[in-house]
Amino acid sequence: MPTILVTGANRGLGLEFVRQYAADGDRVIAACRTPVKADALVAIAAASGGRVTVHPLDVTEEGSVAAFKSVLGDQPLDIVIANAGTYGGARQDWDDMDFDAWARTLAVNLMAPMRLAGITHRNLAAHGGKFIAITSGMGSNANAGGGMHAYRTSKAGLNKLVSTLAQDWRSDGIVAVPISPGWVKTDMGGPDAPLSPAQSVGAMRKVIAGLILAQSGKLFDYDGAALAW
Ligand SMILES: NC(=O)c1ccc[n+]([C@@H]2O[C@H](COP(=O)([O-])OP(=O)(O)OC[C@H]3O[C@@H](n4cnc5c(N)ncnc54)[C@H](OP(=O)(O)O)[C@@H]3O)[C@@H](O)[C@H]2O)c1
């Protein structure tokens, strides 16, 4: 039975990843900041016969990450999904930048996936697992829009981080890729987004299932198309 780890699992895309992998009969380690408030996630776990477990994890807090690592132990992981993310706040224009909010955005979107990589490398190496970072088209040079500097730079940095990890981990047989989910109806994406979480996650899961080591370090859109750096 494959084991999948998902961060930011209490709502949005993270919750949908848990829902779909659980429905397929997989084992899911679901991490979120506040499990006592994660009603939808806890309900999925309660109905899973013990296959889905819920754990506290603030991806930016060293102590929280260390405690989560001790829960993980050395169990093999097939897929790790670094999904937790933040949009970066209201003031992120060139002439009106909240630098503290930018630092927090980098901590969540860029540095936290590195923390997660550090604590899951050995688990992934057990039998050639996959490290998936949920990035954004807004971090790609194919997206010509301006503004949103904090968010765009965090995701562009994430893409570089994961492509570098792919090189570091190739000899361990671990695939590492950033995947953009498209524009999706979640708290972050808003109601006007064209994709539902079920559509986006369903498509990303197909891409993830088909990944081979030769594709490690490439940048993908949710439907498997190559995304420009
Ligand atoms: N929706 C879109 O259109 C879209 C487009 C491109 C990329 N993305 C990316 O997709 C991923 C998921 O986004 P979403 O649309 O599902 O957003 P969302 O509905 O706003 O959910 C964000 C998730 O990240 C978690 N999170 C934030 N900071 C955290 C921290 N410090 N520690 C642990 N968890 C934290 C949130 O937990 P709390 O509930 O505790 O805040 C929540 O579970 C993000 O990386 C986002 O950048 C989304």
The ligand as an SDF file (V2000), in Angstrom:
LIG
                    3D

 48 52  0  0  0  0  0  0  0  0999 V2000
   -5.5200   27.8060   -5.6520 N   0  0  0  0  0  0  0  0  0  0  0  0
   -4.7830   28.1990   -6.6750 C   0  0  0  0  0  0  0  0  0  0  0  0
   -5.3010   28.7190   -7.6810 O   0  0  0  0  0  0  0  0  0  0  0  0
   -3.2880   27.9780   -6.6570 C   0  0  0  0  0  0  0  0  0  0  0  0
   -2.5820   28.3570   -7.8230 C   0  0  0  0  0  0  0  0  0  0  0  0
   -1.2160   28.1560   -7.8700 C   0  0  0  0  0  0  0  0  0  0  0  0
   -0.5690   27.5780   -6.7860 C   0  0  0  0  0  0  0  0  0  0  0  0
   -1.2640   27.2270   -5.6590 N   0  0  0  0  0  0  0  0  0  0  0  0
   -0.5130   26.5870   -4.5540 C   0  0  0  0  0  0  0  0  0  0  0  0
   -1.1830   25.4220   -4.1180 O   0  0  0  0  0  0  0  0  0  0  0  0
   -0.8970   25.1850   -2.7260 C   0  0  0  0  0  0  0  0  0  0  0  0
   -2.2040   24.9970   -1.9760 C   0  0  0  0  0  0  0  0  0  0  0  0
   -2.9720   26.1910   -2.1440 O   0  0  0  0  0  0  0  0  0  0  0  0
   -4.5480   26.2630   -1.8830 P   0  0  0  0  0  0  0  0  0  0  0  0
   -5.1290   26.8890   -3.0790 O   0  0  0  0  0  0  0  0  0  0  0  0
   -5.0660   24.9640   -1.4080 O   0  0  0  0  0  0  0  0  0  0  0  0
   -4.5470   27.3530   -0.7210 O   0  0  0  0  0  0  0  0  0  0  0  0
   -5.3830   27.5100    0.6180 P   0  0  0  0  0  0  0  0  0  0  0  0
   -6.7610   26.9850    0.4110 O   0  0  0  0  0  0  0  0  0  0  0  0
   -5.1800   28.9250    1.0200 O   0  0  0  0  0  0  0  0  0  0  0  0
   -4.6300   26.5260    1.6420 O   0  0  0  0  0  0  0  0  0  0  0  0
   -3.3210   26.8160    2.0590 C   0  0  0  0  0  0  0  0  0  0  0  0
   -2.8740   25.6860    2.9810 C   0  0  0  0  0  0  0  0  0  0  0  0
   -1.5140   25.9440    3.3900 O   0  0  0  0  0  0  0  0  0  0  0  0
   -1.4810   25.8540    4.8060 C   0  0  0  0  0  0  0  0  0  0  0  0
   -0.4060   26.6330    5.4220 N   0  0  0  0  0  0  0  0  0  0  0  0
   -0.1110   27.9480    5.2640 C   0  0  0  0  0  0  0  0  0  0  0  0
    0.9210   28.2970    6.0620 N   0  0  0  0  0  0  0  0  0  0  0  0
    1.2810   27.1720    6.7430 C   0  0  0  0  0  0  0  0  0  0  0  0
    2.2590   26.8590    7.7130 C   0  0  0  0  0  0  0  0  0  0  0  0
    3.1100   27.7880    8.1770 N   0  0  0  0  0  0  0  0  0  0  0  0
    2.3490   25.5870    8.1870 N   0  0  0  0  0  0  0  0  0  0  0  0
    1.4980   24.6380    7.7440 C   0  0  0  0  0  0  0  0  0  0  0  0
    0.5370   24.8590    6.8340 N   0  0  0  0  0  0  0  0  0  0  0  0
    0.4260   26.1140    6.3470 C   0  0  0  0  0  0  0  0  0  0  0  0
   -2.8530   26.3410    5.2540 C   0  0  0  0  0  0  0  0  0  0  0  0
   -3.0820   25.9700    6.6170 O   0  0  0  0  0  0  0  0  0  0  0  0
   -4.0100   26.8790    7.6130 P   0  0  0  0  0  0  0  0  0  0  0  0
   -5.4370   26.4570    7.3170 O   0  0  0  0  0  0  0  0  0  0  0  0
   -3.5380   26.4900    8.9660 O   0  0  0  0  0  0  0  0  0  0  0  0
   -3.7730   28.3170    7.2710 O   0  0  0  0  0  0  0  0  0  0  0  0
   -3.7270   25.6060    4.2560 C   0  0  0  0  0  0  0  0  0  0  0  0
   -3.8720   24.2570    4.6310 O   0  0  0  0  0  0  0  0  0  0  0  0
   -0.0880   26.4100   -2.2570 C   0  0  0  0  0  0  0  0  0  0  0  0
    1.2820   26.0940   -2.2510 O   0  0  0  0  0  0  0  0  0  0  0  0
   -0.3970   27.4640   -3.3180 C   0  0  0  0  0  0  0  0  0  0  0  0
    0.6250   28.4290   -3.4230 O   0  0  0  0  0  0  0  0  0  0  0  0
   -2.6180   27.4240   -5.5800 C   0  0  0  0  0  0  0  0  0  0  0  0
  1  2  1  0
  2  3  2  0
  2  4  1  0
  4  5  1  0
  4 48  2  0
  5  6  2  0
  6  7  1  0
  7  8  2  0
  8  9  1  0
  8 48  1  0
  9 10  1  0
  9 46  1  0
 10 11  1  0
 11 12  1  0
 11 44  1  0
 12 13  1  0
 13 14  1  0
 14 15  2  0
 14 16  1  0
 14 17  1  0
 17 18  1  0
 18 19  2  0
 18 20  1  0
 18 21  1  0
 21 22  1  0
 22 23  1  0
 23 24  1  0
 23 42  1  0
 24 25  1  0
 25 26  1  0
 25 36  1  0
 26 27  1  0
 26 35  1  0
 27 28  2  0
 28 29  1  0
 29 30  1  0
 29 35  2  0
 30 31  1  0
 30 32  2  0
 32 33  1  0
 33 34  2  0
 34 35  1  0
 36 37  1  0
 36 42  1  0
 37 38  1  0
 38 39  2  0
 38 40  1  0
 38 41  1  0
 42 43  1  0
 44 45  1  0
 44 46  1  0
 46 47  1  0
M  CHG  2   8   1  16  -1
M  END
$$$$
